[in-house]
Amino acid sequence: MVKMRNEARLLWEQALEDLKTAEALIKVKRYYASVFFSQQAAEKALKALYIEAKREFPPKTHSLLKLSNELGIEDEDVIDAVLDLNPEYIVTRYPDAANEVPAKIYNERIAVEHLEKAKKVIEFCRQKLGL
């Protein structure tokens, strides 16, 4: 196993747990919550990569796009995933951001698509981290 800074390792482990939670929530039809956890999994994976790559703490942000830009990520598939996941930190939780009750605007297809996008970000980070 690659030696990681403790802060990065903890974020990485939680990213993997968040991904499992996103999968579990699809099975019980809590699609909005699954999408939120997919976003969280990607965010924590990117922050773990940030710590390892830059040897400093990431900025206090939930913007996957900002993290990706600061990491210099140019992979189009990863950026596409980041763009779809990015707003979900807010939209999945707040009716004013969703213009509706968040639980009513997500379905299985959307949740599965976001889960796959989170997996894409995590796999990219896994490769960059050498895990």
Backbone torsions as a table, in degrees:
resi	resn	phi	psi	omega
1	MET	NA	138.4	178.9
2	VAL	-68.3	138.8	177.8
3	LYS	-78.7	122.0	179.3
4	MET	-118.1	153.3	171.1
5	ARG	-60.0	146.5	-175.6
6	ASN	-56.8	-42.4	-179.1
7	GLU	-61.2	-40.9	179.7
8	ALA	-69.2	-41.9	180.0
9	ARG	-61.2	-43.2	179.6
10	LEU	-63.7	-43.5	177.5
11	LEU	-62.9	-41.6	-179.5
12	TRP	-62.9	-46.6	179.3
13	GLU	-61.3	-41.0	179.2
14	GLN	-69.1	-34.7	175.9
15	ALA	-58.1	-44.4	179.7
16	LEU	-66.6	-37.4	176.3
17	GLU	-66.6	-41.4	178.1
18	ASP	-61.9	-37.4	178.1
19	LEU	-63.9	-43.9	177.1
20	LYS	-61.9	-39.1	179.4
21	THR	-64.9	-42.2	177.7
22	ALA	-58.7	-41.9	178.3
23	GLU	-64.1	-45.4	-178.3
24	ALA	-63.5	-37.8	-178.1
25	LEU	-68.3	-28.2	175.2
26	ILE	-64.4	-41.0	-178.1
27	LYS	-62.6	-29.5	179.3
28	VAL	-102.8	15.1	173.1
29	LYS	63.6	30.4	174.5
30	ARG	-99.9	70.6	-168.8
31	TYR	-66.7	-42.3	179.5
32	TYR	-61.0	-40.1	-179.8
33	ALA	-70.1	-36.1	175.7
34	SER	-60.7	-44.9	179.4
35	VAL	-61.8	-41.9	177.3
36	PHE	-59.0	-47.1	-178.9
37	PHE	-68.8	-29.1	173.4
38	SER	-63.9	-44.3	177.5
39	GLN	-61.2	-43.8	-178.8
40	GLN	-63.8	-40.0	178.6
41	ALA	-60.5	-45.7	179.4
42	ALA	-64.8	-42.7	-179.7
43	GLU	-60.2	-47.0	-177.4
44	LYS	-68.5	-35.8	176.5
45	ALA	-64.3	-44.4	178.2
46	LEU	-63.7	-38.2	178.8
47	LYS	-68.7	-36.0	175.0
48	ALA	-62.7	-44.6	178.0
49	LEU	-63.0	-41.0	179.2
50	TYR	-57.8	-47.5	-179.5
51	ILE	-60.7	-43.8	-178.7
52	GLU	-71.2	-40.1	-176.2
53	ALA	-75.5	-40.5	-173.5
54	LYS	-102.2	-10.7	-179.9
55	ARG	58.0	36.6	175.0
56	GLU	-153.9	164.6	179.2
57	PHE	-70.6	145.2	178.1
58	PRO	-70.0	161.4	176.7
59	PRO	-63.3	153.9	177.1
60	LYS	-76.8	90.9	-177.9
61	THR	-151.6	156.4	171.5
62	HIS	-109.6	7.5	-178.6
63	SER	-81.0	110.1	176.8
64	LEU	-66.2	-32.5	179.2
65	LEU	-66.1	-44.1	177.8
66	LYS	-61.3	-45.8	178.9
67	LEU	-60.9	-44.8	-180.0
68	SER	-62.7	-43.0	179.0
69	ASN	-63.5	-43.1	-179.4
70	GLU	-68.3	-26.3	175.9
71	LEU	-84.4	-7.3	179.5
72	GLY	72.3	27.5	-178.9
73	ILE	-72.7	126.2	-179.2
74	GLU	-118.8	-5.1	179.4
75	ASP	-60.0	117.4	-173.7
76	GLU	-63.1	-36.7	179.3
77	ASP	-66.6	-39.1	179.0
78	VAL	-68.7	-44.8	179.3
79	ILE	-63.3	-39.0	176.6
80	ASP	-59.8	-43.9	178.6
81	ALA	-63.7	-43.8	179.8
82	VAL	-60.3	-43.4	-178.7
83	LEU	-62.6	-37.4	179.1
84	ASP	-74.5	-36.7	-178.4
85	LEU	-78.2	-29.3	-169.9
86	ASN	-50.4	-50.4	-175.7
87	PRO	-74.4	-11.0	-171.0
88	GLU	-70.4	-16.6	176.2
89	TYR	-59.0	-35.3	-178.6
90	ILE	-98.8	-48.9	-171.6
91	VAL	-60.9	-35.7	-178.1
92	THR	-70.9	-11.4	-171.5
93	ARG	-118.2	-21.8	-171.7
94	TYR	-125.2	121.9	179.0
95	PRO	-57.0	-35.6	-179.7
96	ASP	-67.6	-31.0	177.2
97	ALA	-77.5	-33.1	-177.5
98	ALA	-88.0	-12.1	-172.5
99	ASN	58.2	27.7	-177.8
100	GLU	-178.5	170.8	171.7
101	VAL	-67.1	120.2	-176.6
102	PRO	-51.5	-38.0	-179.0
103	ALA	-60.9	-18.4	-177.4
104	LYS	-94.5	-7.6	-174.0
105	ILE	-108.8	7.8	178.5
106	TYR	-121.2	144.9	175.8
107	ASN	-131.1	-178.1	-176.5
108	GLU	-60.5	-44.1	-179.4
109	ARG	-57.6	-46.7	-179.2
110	ILE	-63.7	-43.8	-179.0
111	ALA	-63.4	-43.3	179.5
112	VAL	-64.8	-42.2	178.6
113	GLU	-60.8	-42.7	179.4
114	HIS	-68.4	-36.9	175.8
115	LEU	-60.8	-43.8	179.3
116	GLU	-64.7	-37.1	177.7
117	LYS	-67.1	-40.1	176.6
118	ALA	-62.9	-40.8	178.0
119	LYS	-61.3	-38.2	179.1
120	LYS	-63.0	-44.8	178.6
121	VAL	-64.5	-44.3	-178.8
122	ILE	-64.3	-42.3	179.3
123	GLU	-63.9	-40.3	175.9
124	PHE	-58.8	-47.6	-179.7
125	CYS	-64.2	-40.2	179.5
126	ARG	-58.7	-44.8	179.5
127	GLN	-64.6	-44.1	-179.7
128	LYS	-65.8	-31.8	179.0
129	LEU	-81.8	-10.2	-179.5
130	GLY	73.2	31.3	-178.1
131	LEU	-97.1	NA	NA
